[in-house]
């Protein structure tokens, strides 16, 4: 008898997985392999088109580059060694070349580590405690305190792009704001304005400067996948991660030297930050992103996919889908929280998987997705939402 790995996972891992976004209640199966835009699922006969991109970490495609790393000269240092390596230096130079307004970089393993380092750095520089956040920035205590009253309450979450709320937060915590950290898109979909303009971002930076706080841009989700247009906002620090190594664990904090030099004597870093193979993967991935102009490719693909989404979901009322927003190659779906809405979502997901498409509440287009993948997915979604609504009308 074959082992039911999903049931074992539920027994040995809290919530059934090692991160909330991969728990069985969200992804109720075990992935056994993948190539390009497709995944293989235990117990499922055919491969499926994946739109999760493993929480947005995949940009070139699954298992698409490992075989090329050594042959291409990016992977001569594959293990951890007791010094800084050539690959680390070359990756650092590449990141700074892409961000000419920054002067130094510190590498990490995860995005949460990068944002934690940015916040700690801001507190060290300003000698202040309080943080203003707009977006999602990781699981560490400084951010999780928003939801957990047991943790020290030193973070204020403001609606995305709300300059009035930002001004009020500076007033309420006058003289104690260390930094403002924001994403360049509104993943929470709580305001009509979904993308902050350069003008608004510049105003946020100016408000920070006027109040002696640092301005931090969190590009963990959008970096390398989207064509960023916020550089004129002149942030003090920038965080990268997710796609920069095509699914391998690398993240980075970039900043001006006058800020970053405070890390020299501080305990901010980790033994495996310079781990050889992920660093080589990051160099290779960024090289492909640049040489193949992948950000523009994804932008073009997104026009076809998102226009199809708009047509399909325009007939769905707010009882079923709270919101649907696209930011170029990133799309967020928000289903309602009522029992009726969640049942509709379950039926929808069952039909998409039955037709070999892995739906995700967060969609990420990759370089491996083809026009045929997009058109097939749109056909499946149109069918699945009709079935979900039909079921709901019959059994509500």
N, C-alpha and C positions, 0 to 999 in steps of 0.2 A: 504494500500500500504506500503510495507516495505521501510524503509529508506535507501537511497544510502549513506552509510557511507563514501565511498571513495570520493564522491563529497563533502560531508560535511568537510572531512579532508582537501581537497584542499582549501576550503573557510576559515577555521579557523586557519590552520597552515601555516606559510610561506613555500612554496614548497610542502605542503601537508603532512609533517611529521616533527618530532622533531630532525631528523638527516639526513644528505644528503644521506647516504647509504640506507635509508628506504623510500625515497620519492617515490610517485606513478609512476614517470617516470622510476624508476628502479624496483619497486615491485608494479605492478598495481592491487592490491587487498587488502582485509582486512583479516588478520588471526584471527580466532575465537577460536582456541584451538590447542593443540598438545600433543603428547605422544611419547617418544622414539625418533626415527628418522623421525617421521611423523608430518605433520601439517594439520589442517582443515582450509579451506578457505571459506569465505562467498560466496555463489552462486556456489560453486564447489561441485559436488555430492560426490566425493571420496576424501579420504585423500591423501596427496602427500608426496613423499620422499623429504626431505629438505636437501640441501647441503650448505646453508648459515650459519647454526649454529648460527643464529642471530648475524651476523657480527663477528663470531668466538668466541662468549662467551659460547656456549654450548659445553660440552665435554662428559658428561655422558648420555645426552639425555634430551628431553623436559619433564618437570614435573616428573622427574624420582626419585627425592630424598626427596621432601618436606615432604611426609608422614613418612619418616624414621627418620627425624631429632630429634624430641622429644623422640621417642622410643629408639633411639640409644644413648641418653645421650649428644648429641651435642647442644641441643637447650633449655637449662634451663634458659637462659637469652635472651628474645625475644624482648625487647624494649630498647630504649635509657635510660640510667641512668646517674646520675651526677658524675660518677667516672669511672676510668678504670675498666674493667670487667675481670673475669676469662677467658672467651672465647677469649677476645682480647689478653691476656697474652699467652694463649696456642697457638693461631694462630701465634703470633709473634715468639714464640719459635720454632714452626714447620718450619716457613719460614727460620729462621736462621740456623736450623739444615740442611735444604736442601741446604743452601748456607754457608758453614763453613768459607769461606773467608770474610764474612760480620759479623758485630758485633751488629748493631742496626737496628731497623725498625720503620717506621712511616706509619700508615694506612691512606688511602684515599678512596673516593667513586668512582672515575673514573681514567682511565689511563692518561687522559690529566692533571688531577691534580697532578698525580705522576711525570710526566715529567716536569711540570711547577715547582714543588717543587725542583726537581733535578737541574734544570737550575738556579733557584733563589739561591739555596744553593751554587752552584759553583760560582756564581757572588759574593755572600757574602764572601766566603772564599778567592777568588783570588783578589777581589776588581777590577774586570774587567767586561766589558759589552758584548763583542762579543761572539757569539755561532757559532760553526761549526756543521751542522746537516747532517746526511746521512740516509734518510728514511722518514717515516711519524711519527710525534710525538705529534699530537693533534691540537686543534683549538685555543689555546690561542695566545695572541698577539706576543709573542717571535717567534713562528713558522709561524703564519699566515702572518707575515711581508714579508715572501718570495714571497707571491702572492699579497699583498696589499701595494702599495707604500705610502699610507696615514700613516701607522704604522711606528714606529721607526725602521730604517733599521740596525739592529744589529745581523742579522743571515745570514750566508752563507751556502747554500745547495750545497754539493759536490756529484758527482756520487758515487755510492756505491762501496766501496773497493778501491777507486782511491787514492793511496798513494801520487802520484805526485800532484793531486789537493789539498790534505790535506797539503802537504808541501808548496804549493803556498799560500794557505789561511793563514797559520801561518806567511809566509813572508809578505803578504799584510796587515795583522793586527798584526804586531809584537808587543808584549807586552800588547795586549788587548784581547787575547783569554781566556775566562773563562773556556770553556769546549768543548769537542767533544762528541756528542751523536749519536749513531748509532744503527740500528737494525741488527740482525745477518743474515737476508736474504734480498734479493733485490726485494722488492715488486714492484718497478717501471720498472724492466726489461729493463734497458737501457744500461747494460754492459754485455759482454759475460760471465764474471765471476759472477755467480749467488749466490754463497755462499762464504763468505770471510773465508779463512783458518785461523787456529789458529795462524799461523806464521804472517799473515797480521794483525790480531787483536792485536797480541803482539807488532807489529811494530807501530800500531796506538797508543797503550798505551805508548810505549817508546817515541814517538814523543810528546805526551801530557806531559809526565814527563819532557822531555828536555825543553819544553816551558812553564812550570809552569801552565799547564791546567789540569783539571780533565777529566777522561775518563768515560763516562756513557754508559751502555748497556741498551737499551730499549727492554725488553722481553715481552711487552704487548701482542703482537700477537702470539709469539712462546712459551712463558713460559708455562710449564706443558703439552702442547700438543706435543712438539717436544723434542727429546733427545738432550739437549744442549751440545755442545762440546767446548764451548769457555771459560770455567772457568779458563784455564791456562793463558788467556789474562789478568787476574787480574784487572778487572774494579774497579774504585773507588766507583761507585754507580750503582745500578741495579733497574729497574722499572718492576713491575709485575701488571697484571690486567686480563681483559677478562675472561679466563677460570677458574680462581682460585676459583670462587664460582658458577660455572655452570649456568651463566646467571643472577646472582644477583650482585649488585653493590658494589664491593670491589676492591681496588688496593693497592699497597704497594711500598714504596721506601726503599731500603736496602743500607747500607753503613758501612764503618769503623767508629768507635766511634769518632775518631779525626775530622771527617767531620760532622757526624750526630749530635754531641753535639751542633753545632751552631744553631740547630732547637729549642733548649730548651727555649730560650728567644725570638725567632722570631715568627711572626704571620703567621705560615704555618700549616694549619690544618682546621678542620671543625667540627661543632656540631655533624653531623651524621656519622663521620668516624668510630665510634665504635658501630653503630647500631646493635642490638643484632642478629636478624635473619640472615642477610647477613654474619655476622661473623661466625655464626654457620654453615651456608651453605658452607663457605670457608673451615672450618675445616673438615667437612664431605667430601667435594669434594676431597681435597688433600689426605685425608686418603684413599679414594677409588682409586685415581690415583696411590698411592703407593702400596697399598695392592693387587690390581689387575694388577699391572704393565701395566697400560693402555697405556703409551707412546709407549711401545713395540708392544702392540696390534694394535695401530693406524699405526705404521710403517709398519707392515705386511699387513694390509688392503690396505695401500697406494700403495704397489707394484702392486697389482691386478688392482686397479682403474687407476693408472697412466700409466701402460703399455697399458691398454685399450684406454685411452685418446690418447696416442702416435699413436696407430694404426688408430683410427678414424680420428684424425685431421691432420695426415701426408699428406692427400690428399688435404687439404685446402691451397690455396695460400695466400700470404700476402695481397691480395686484400680483404680478408675476416677476417682473424685472424692475428693480428700483432705478437702476441707471446703467447706461452703456456708453462708455467714452473711450475714444482712441487718441493716442498721442503718437502718431506715426506708427512705427512697428510695435508699439505696446498698446494693448487693449485691456480695459478692465470691465468685467461684468459684475453687477451687484444685484443679486436676487433678494426678494423680500424675506423678512424673518417670520412671517406667518406660516402656519402649518400648510395652508393651501399653496403658498409660494414654494416652500421647500419640497413638497410632493411633486410639484411641477418640475422643479429642478432635477429631482431624482429620476423622473420619467425621461426627461430630456437627456440626461447623462447616460442612462441605460440604452437609449436608442442610438446615441452617437457611438458608444463603444461597440454596440452590436454591429454597427456599420463601419467599424475600424477607424474611428476618429477619437482621439483622446481629448475631450473638452477640458479646459481649465478656466477658472474664473479670471485668471490673468493670462492673456495670450501674448506670446512673443514670437515674432517672425524671425526666422534664421536664414542664413545664406543657402541652406540645404532645401528649403521649401521651394517648390516649383509652382508654376501657374496651374498645372494640373492638380497639384495638392490643394491649392486654394479653391479652385472651382469645385472639386469633389467635396471638400469640407463644407462649402456654402450649400451645396445640394443636400448633404446630410443634415445640416443644421435646420434648413427649411422644413425638411420632413420631420425631424425630431421635435421641433417646437410645436408643430401642428398636432403631433401625437400627444404631447404633454398637455396642451390646451384641451384637446378632445377628451382625454382621460379626466382632466380636472372638471370639465363641464358635466361629464357623466356621473362622477362620483363625489362632487363637492357636497 
